[in-house]
Amino acid sequence: MKLTPAEQRERDRGHMVRCLELAARHRGRTSPNPIVGCVIVDRRGEVIAEGAHVGPGKDHAERAALKKLDDQAKGSTLYVNLEPCNHHGRTPPCAPFVRASGVARVVIGAMDPIPGHSGGAALLKKAKIAVTTGVLREACERANLPFFTWARHQRPAFTLKAAVTLDGKIATVAGDAKWITGPAAREDVMRLRNGHDAVLVGVGTVLADDPRLTARLRGGRDPIRIVLDRELRTPTTAALLPGARGPRTIIVAAETASSAREAALVAKGAEVWRGLDLPALAQRLGGLGLTSVLVEGGGEVHASFLEARLADQLVLYIAPKIVGGPAKSWVGGVGLAALVDAYGLVFDEETAFIGGDLRVTLSVPGRDSR
Ligand SMILES: NC(=O)c1ccc[n+]([C@@H]2O[C@H](COP(=O)([O-])OP(=O)(O)OC[C@H]3O[C@@H](n4cnc5c(N)ncnc54)[C@H](OP(=O)(O)O)[C@@H]3O)[C@@H](O)[C@H]2O)c1
C-alpha cells in the first residue's frame, strides 16, 4: 500500500526514534565514537533487522544490522541516526557497505560533523540510492552531544548535575546535604554516571561528603573520577581513591602543591595532573578520547564551568523542599550584577518526575552548531 507523504514522514520519524533507543543502550561505552542505532525495514514496512554500535573497533550500527541479512536487504529502507561514515578508521567505511547491500533508500538523522568522515550520504546518492536527511535532526544531534562537542572542539561535553531544593540550595545552612532528593532520583544519578566517561567534583565536595562517584547499578561501569583540588587537600582516606584496583582517579592540582601530598595520594592509586586551568583540562581530557564528563558540583565548581563557558548541558533534580537562608546554592562564585549577562539556557523536552522529584534537562543554545 502506497503511503501518503505525511504518513511516510510519520513512519520515518517512528523508525528514527527506534534508532535512538538502540543507540542509547550503549551511551558511555562508545567514546570517542558516537552512539548509533540502525533499523532496516522491508518494502512492506516490516522491520527485518536492527543493529547498534557497541564500542570502538566494533561494527558500526549499519554493518551490525546488515550482517543479519543476506539478500533480504535488497529494496529495503535503512534508517540510521548518524550519516554512514565514508572513512577508513578502526573499521572499514560503512557507506560502500550500505551501497553494496542493495538497499533502495537510506534515511539519516544527523550529518557527520567530522569533515574527513562525512560524504557517506553523497556517495549513496551517487549510486542512485534515495537518501533522506535531517529526520529528527535536533534529537539526533542532542543524543550525540558528546560526540559532536568532541569532534568540533576536541574536548568532552560537560553536563552540570545537581540535586537542589526548590530554592536552589544544595545543602542546608548547617551543611546537611544528605539527602535532598529521594531514592529514585539518586538511582537515576547512577544511570547518568554510567552513561558518562568521567565524573568531576571540587575538593569542597570531597571534604564535605566523601563520595565514591561510582555507578552502583547492575551492569554499571564506573566512570573515571576527577577532583579539582589545587592544594591537594583530598584526604588519603577519601572513598574515591582507587586503592589497588578501583576506577581511575585524577586529581587536578596547582604547580605549587606539595610533592609530599602528591606522593601520599599517588600511593593510594591517584594520578596527579598539575597546572591546568579548565580549558587546558578540557583539551587534555579530549586528547584521551573522553567525550562526556558529568560535573557533580559543588557550587564553586559549577560556577567555574559556567564562567569558562564550558557548560554544555544541565541536569537538575529538584526536590519539593525549601530550606531558605544563606545556604549554598548549586551555583556559587561572585555572581552577576546585570540580568542581561545571565547565562541563558533552554529547557529540553525531557522533563520528568523521578519518584517525588522533578528532573529538568537544559542545554546551552547554539552549543552544538558553533
Ligand atoms: N546537592 C548536590 O547535588 C551536591 C553536589 C555536590 C556537592 N554538594 C554540596 O556542596 C558543598 C560543596 O560545594 P562547594 O561549592 O563548597 O565546593 P566544591 O565546588 O565542591 O569545591 C570547591 C573547591 O574546589 C577547588 N577548585 C579547584 N579548582 C577549581 C575551579 N576551577 N573552580 C572551582 N573550584 C575549584 C577549590 O579549592 P582549592 O582552591 O583548594 O583547590 C574550591 O574551594 C557541600 O556542602 C556538598 O554537600 C551538593
The ligand as an SDF file (V2000), in Angstrom:
LIG
                    3D

 48 52  0  0  0  0  0  0  0  0999 V2000
   23.1470   18.5500   46.1550 N   0  0  0  0  0  0  0  0  0  0  0  0
   24.0990   18.2970   45.3040 C   0  0  0  0  0  0  0  0  0  0  0  0
   23.8520   17.8980   44.1520 O   0  0  0  0  0  0  0  0  0  0  0  0
   25.5090   18.4940   45.7150 C   0  0  0  0  0  0  0  0  0  0  0  0
   26.5360   18.0340   44.8700 C   0  0  0  0  0  0  0  0  0  0  0  0
   27.8370   18.2950   45.2420 C   0  0  0  0  0  0  0  0  0  0  0  0
   28.1030   18.9750   46.4220 C   0  0  0  0  0  0  0  0  0  0  0  0
   27.0920   19.3660   47.2190 N   0  0  0  0  0  0  0  0  0  0  0  0
   27.3630   20.1300   48.4270 C   0  0  0  0  0  0  0  0  0  0  0  0
   28.1170   21.2580   48.0420 O   0  0  0  0  0  0  0  0  0  0  0  0
   29.0240   21.6220   49.0630 C   0  0  0  0  0  0  0  0  0  0  0  0
   30.4190   21.7270   48.4890 C   0  0  0  0  0  0  0  0  0  0  0  0
   30.3920   22.7030   47.4750 O   0  0  0  0  0  0  0  0  0  0  0  0
   31.4540   23.8620   47.4380 P   0  0  0  0  0  0  0  0  0  0  0  0
   30.9800   24.8770   46.4940 O   0  0  0  0  0  0  0  0  0  0  0  0
   31.7750   24.2640   48.8380 O   0  0  0  0  0  0  0  0  0  0  0  0
   32.7490   23.1100   46.9460 O   0  0  0  0  0  0  0  0  0  0  0  0
   33.1300   22.4610   45.5350 P   0  0  0  0  0  0  0  0  0  0  0  0
   32.5950   23.2460   44.4280 O   0  0  0  0  0  0  0  0  0  0  0  0
   32.8950   21.0040   45.5980 O   0  0  0  0  0  0  0  0  0  0  0  0
   34.7110   22.6420   45.6060 O   0  0  0  0  0  0  0  0  0  0  0  0
   35.2310   23.9380   45.5580 C   0  0  0  0  0  0  0  0  0  0  0  0
   36.7320   23.8680   45.7330 C   0  0  0  0  0  0  0  0  0  0  0  0
   37.3020   23.1910   44.6200 O   0  0  0  0  0  0  0  0  0  0  0  0
   38.6020   23.7100   44.3930 C   0  0  0  0  0  0  0  0  0  0  0  0
   38.7880   24.0690   42.9980 N   0  0  0  0  0  0  0  0  0  0  0  0
   39.8880   23.7700   42.2590 C   0  0  0  0  0  0  0  0  0  0  0  0
   39.7650   24.2570   41.0300 N   0  0  0  0  0  0  0  0  0  0  0  0
   38.5820   24.8890   40.9790 C   0  0  0  0  0  0  0  0  0  0  0  0
   37.9250   25.6060   39.9750 C   0  0  0  0  0  0  0  0  0  0  0  0
   38.4340   25.7610   38.7430 N   0  0  0  0  0  0  0  0  0  0  0  0
   36.7350   26.1530   40.2780 N   0  0  0  0  0  0  0  0  0  0  0  0
   36.1770   25.9800   41.4820 C   0  0  0  0  0  0  0  0  0  0  0  0
   36.7550   25.3150   42.4800 N   0  0  0  0  0  0  0  0  0  0  0  0
   37.9650   24.7770   42.2290 C   0  0  0  0  0  0  0  0  0  0  0  0
   38.7290   24.9400   45.2660 C   0  0  0  0  0  0  0  0  0  0  0  0
   39.5490   24.5710   46.3620 O   0  0  0  0  0  0  0  0  0  0  0  0
   41.1390   24.7290   46.2040 P   0  0  0  0  0  0  0  0  0  0  0  0
   41.3880   26.1650   45.8510 O   0  0  0  0  0  0  0  0  0  0  0  0
   41.7010   24.2720   47.4830 O   0  0  0  0  0  0  0  0  0  0  0  0
   41.5100   23.8420   45.0740 O   0  0  0  0  0  0  0  0  0  0  0  0
   37.3330   25.2250   45.7420 C   0  0  0  0  0  0  0  0  0  0  0  0
   37.2930   25.7660   47.0300 O   0  0  0  0  0  0  0  0  0  0  0  0
   28.8900   20.5690   50.1240 C   0  0  0  0  0  0  0  0  0  0  0  0
   28.0420   21.0510   51.1260 O   0  0  0  0  0  0  0  0  0  0  0  0
   28.2480   19.4150   49.4010 C   0  0  0  0  0  0  0  0  0  0  0  0
   27.4720   18.6310   50.2820 O   0  0  0  0  0  0  0  0  0  0  0  0
   25.8020   19.1350   46.8960 C   0  0  0  0  0  0  0  0  0  0  0  0
  1  2  1  0
  2  3  2  0
  2  4  1  0
  4  5  1  0
  4 48  2  0
  5  6  2  0
  6  7  1  0
  7  8  2  0
  8  9  1  0
  8 48  1  0
  9 10  1  0
  9 46  1  0
 10 11  1  0
 11 12  1  0
 11 44  1  0
 12 13  1  0
 13 14  1  0
 14 15  2  0
 14 16  1  0
 14 17  1  0
 17 18  1  0
 18 19  2  0
 18 20  1  0
 18 21  1  0
 21 22  1  0
 22 23  1  0
 23 24  1  0
 23 42  1  0
 24 25  1  0
 25 26  1  0
 25 36  1  0
 26 27  1  0
 26 35  1  0
 27 28  2  0
 28 29  1  0
 29 30  1  0
 29 35  2  0
 30 31  1  0
 30 32  2  0
 32 33  1  0
 33 34  2  0
 34 35  1  0
 36 37  1  0
 36 42  1  0
 37 38  1  0
 38 39  2  0
 38 40  1  0
 38 41  1  0
 42 43  1  0
 44 45  1  0
 44 46  1  0
 46 47  1  0
M  CHG  2   8   1  16  -1
M  END
$$$$
